[in-house]
Each structure stands twice: as structure tokens, then as C-alpha cells.
Amino acid sequence: MENINKYLELRNYQKRKIDALLTVKRYILILVSFLFVGCSYDKIYENRESDKQDAQKVINKFYFLIQQNNREDAFRLFNQKTTSREKFNFVLDKVENENGKIKNDSLSTWQTLVVKGTNSKSNYLLTYEVDRDFSHTQETFIMQKENDTIKI
């Protein structure tokens, strides 16, 4: 009888050890799962020619609309959350009054950063050399993609 009790005690001890080990394994599995869920899988593209061309299309359209004196459509190219119509008109009036109308423009420098994945974003920075009636200006545009549309 004594041997049976020792055997049962040993079995209970081993069962508790196995249960404890399984509990630790469950916690490790949960921890590893959280680590994988918390990771982001992003592809980063810097200064791709295709991204530059996409941003240039927006600025080319902006300059065309300004030369056509179509401020309404030009304003639609801007992020409405960060640029008010009053600020937009004020800056355009000031630049035109001090420097004249646009005669010619050319891209001088550019940078793009496009991140695709869980933390997607697209940022563009283009600087143009602009010949105007009274002077030569350097104009810099910072843009972001919102809902698949690049906004100034």
C-alpha cells in the first residue's frame, strides 16, 4: 500500500510539472503572437522616377491653372485641411504682385518617399526655378498622397 501511495504522489507531482510546463508554453505562444501582430511589414521607396513624375503632374497642372487665372481649380489641388482659401489667395496675390506672372518654370530638385504596407504614406518635395515678369523665384512644394490623390 505504501508503494501505491508513493507511486500516486509521484504521478501527481509529474502531472503538476507537465501542467506548469504547458502553461508556460501557452504564455510564450501568446507573447510570440503579439510580437508578430505588432510588427509592420512596409516597403520603402525613396526617390523613384515614377513617384517624381506623379508629383510633377500635379505641379504642372497647378502652374497651368495659375497661368490660365483659374484659381478655383488650382485651389482644389491643395489639402483643404491645411490650406484655407484666404491664405491661398493671399500668397498667390503677393507672389504675383512682387514678382510678376509666370513666364517659365523648371524642376531643379526633388525628393520622394513612398512607404507601402501597414504604415503607408507618400511624401513629395519638389523645388522649381521660376522665371517671372519682374524676377526669378525658387518655389518649393511639399505634397502628400491622400486617398490615392497627391495634394499640395
ROLUM-284450 format. One record per residue: x, y, z of N, C-alpha, C, O in turn; residue in three letters. Coordinates in steps of 0.05 Angstrom, whole numbers, plus 5000, padded with zeros to 4 digits. Atoms other than C-alpha are relative to their C-alpha. Layout:
XYZXYZXYZXYZala ...
REM end
This chain:
501649765000500050005000501750255000501150454987met 498249774999505750465016501250064973501550304966glu 498949965027508650364947498050134981498750294965asn 502249885017501950534915499850305006499550464988ile 500249714993501651194954502450164989502050384979asn 497749865011508751374934499750034969500450234958lys 500449995029507051204862498050224993498550364974tyr 502149805005500751644864501150285005500550464990leu 498849744994504652214896501950084977501950314968glu 498249945022509952164841498550074975499350254961leu 501749945024504552154787498850285003498850434983arg 501149734996501252774817502150224997501650434985asn 497849815003507953124821500750044970501050274961tyr 499449985029509452964748497850144985498450294966gln 502349875013502453184727500150305005499650454986lys 499749724994503453854762502250134984501950354974arg 497849895016510153954728499350034971499950234958lys 500849995028507253794660498050224996498250374976ile 501949785002501354274672501450275001500750454986asp 498549744998506154824693501650054974501650284965ala 498549975025510454704631498250084977498950254961leu 501949935021504354724586499050295003498650434983leu 500849724994502155384619502150194990501550394977thr 497849835009509055684606500050014969500550224957val 500050015030508755454533497750174989498150304968lys 502349845010501855774525500750305002500250454983arg 499249724997504556444552502150084979501950304967tyr 497949945021510556404505498650024973499350204957ile 501449995026505956254446498450264998498450394976leu 501549755000501456854464501950234996501350414980ile 498149795002507557304472501150024971501350244960leu 498950015027510457094405497950104980498550244961val 502249915017503657204372499750305000499450434979ser 500249704998503357924398502450134986502050344974phe 497749885013510358054373499650004969500350204956leu 500450015029508457834302497850194992497950324971phe 502249825006501958234304501050295001500150454986val 499049734997505758854327502050084979502650324977gly 498149935020510758824271498750124976496450064969cys 501149885025509759244209501649904977504149864979ser 498750105024511359004140499750214979497650234965tyr 500149785018512959604098502249984979504449874984asp 498049975021516559714032500550294997498650454995lys 499349725001520260374028501350064973503249924966ile 498949925026521660713962500950295002499250475008tyr 499049734999526061333960500850094972502249954958glu 499249875025526761793900499749834975501549824958asn 500550155025523661343848499150204978497750394984arg 500749835023522961663780497050024996495950234990glu 502950005004515661453774498650175021496650305014ser 501249834980513961793840500550304994498750464998asp 499449725008517462433817498150094978497050314979lys 501849935022513362423753497250045009495850224999gln 502749964990506862333791499750275014497750415010asp 500049744986508562943834500250234980498950434984ala 499649795020510763343774497450064985496850294979gln 502649965013503963243741498350195016496950365004lys 501649824983500663593800501050284998499450474995val 498949735001505364183798499750124972499250364970ile 500449905027505064243723497150094996496650304983asn 502849925002497464263728499650265016498150435007lys 500249764984498064783784501050254984499550454982phe 499049775016502465243741498350064976497950304970tyr 501849955023497965153681497550145008496750344996phe 502549874990491765333721500550295009498850465004leu 499449734992495165943751500550184976499650414976ile 499649845025497366183682497450054986497150264972gln 502749965012490166103659498250165018495950215012gln 501549854980487966503720497649845011495549965018asn 502150174990483765913743500749925029501649695034asn 499250054972484865963818498149805013499049665032arg 501950194988478665553835501049714997501149575016glu 499050275004481364923803502849965012503449745021asp 497350024988488465073827499749955030501349805041ala 500450044971485865113898499349715007500049615028phe 500950284995482864413892502449815001502249585011arg 497650164999489964143884501350005028503149845033leu 498949974973491464353956498449845020496149795017phe 501350134977489963994021498250205013499250405024asn 501949814989483764344045500150025031499350225043gln 499750004970485364164118502250195009502150305030lys 497649854992491964534118500250284986501750454995thr 499849755015490765104068497250124997495449994986thr 502649865004485065604072500050144974502150214963ser 500249865025482465944010501250295003502450394984arg 499049734995484266624041503150004999504350174987glu 497150025000491466414054501149944972503150064963lys 499250065027491966113984500050254982501950304969phe 500249765017489566753950501950215009503150354992asn 498149804990493867193995502849944989504250124980phe 497350075009500266813977500250044969502250154960val 499949965029498566803902500150304993501750384976leu 500049715006496967553902502750125007503850284991asp 497449884991503367723940502249924981503850094973lys 497950095018507867303895499750134972501750224961val 500549885026504667573831500650305001501750414982glu 499549714998504868303855503050075003503950264991asn 497249944995512168273877501849894977503950014972glu 498250135020514967813821498949994972500449944953asn 501250015027510067833763498949734994499049545010gly 501350255009506567293724502249804991504549874985lys 498250215008509866623707500650014970498750024954ile 499250025028513766603642501049724994500449614973lys 498850275005517465943650500649885027501250025046asn 499350144976518665413703501549754993501149634972asp 498650265003523364823711500749885027501450025046ser 499450154975524464293764503050015005504649954987leu 497249994994531064393799500949785019502949655015ser 499350224981531063893858497449865008495249985007thr 502350164991526463353883500849785019503049685018trp 499750234982525662823937497349875003495250015004gln 502550144995520362293945500549775020502749665021thr 500050234982518861783999497349875000495349995008leu 502550145001513561263989500349745017502149595012val 500050244983512060734042497449854995495249974997val 502450175005507360164024500049785021502049655026lys 500350214980504659684076498250095022496350235017gly 501749944977501759744145500150295008498250395020thr 499749724993504360454155500450164975502450314972asn 499749875026503160724085500050305002498650425017ser 499949715003504961434067501650074975503349914966lys 498549905024507461834007500550295004498750455006ser 499249724997511362484014501750084976503349924966asn 498649905023514062913958500950285006499550445018tyr 498949734998518463533957501350074974503249954965leu 499049915026519663903892500650295001499050455012leu 499249725001523364553881500350084971501649944955thr 500049905028522364953817501450274999501250445017tyr 498949735007526365533787497950124981497250004961glu 502249885015521066013760500950284990501650455006val 499649735012522166593712497350145000495350044990asp 502449834999517067143725500650274986502950324979arg 499749755014515867823694502250185012503850304997asp 498249814987519968213746502549875012504550005017phe 497850134986524567693777500049704996498249594982ser 499750295001526866973783499549905029500650005048his 500650104973523966573842500649705001500849564981thr 499650284995525265903873497649925017497150035039gln 502650074987518665563893500149715008500649534991glu 499950274989518364943937497249905007495650055019thr 502650124995512364483941500449745017502049575010phe 500050254983511163963996497349884996495250014999ile 502650135007505863453978499949735015501949615022met 500650264989502662834008497849874984496050014973gln 502250155014498262293978497849955021498349855043lys 502350054984491262274007497949864983497149964962glu 502050165015486361743983500749984971499150034953asn 499050055027490561593922500250264983500450244958asp 499749745014490962343903502250165014502250205038thr 497849844989497262763912498950285004497950414985ile 500949734993495563423947502450175009504250075022lys 497949814992499964033956499450085028500950245040ile 
REM end
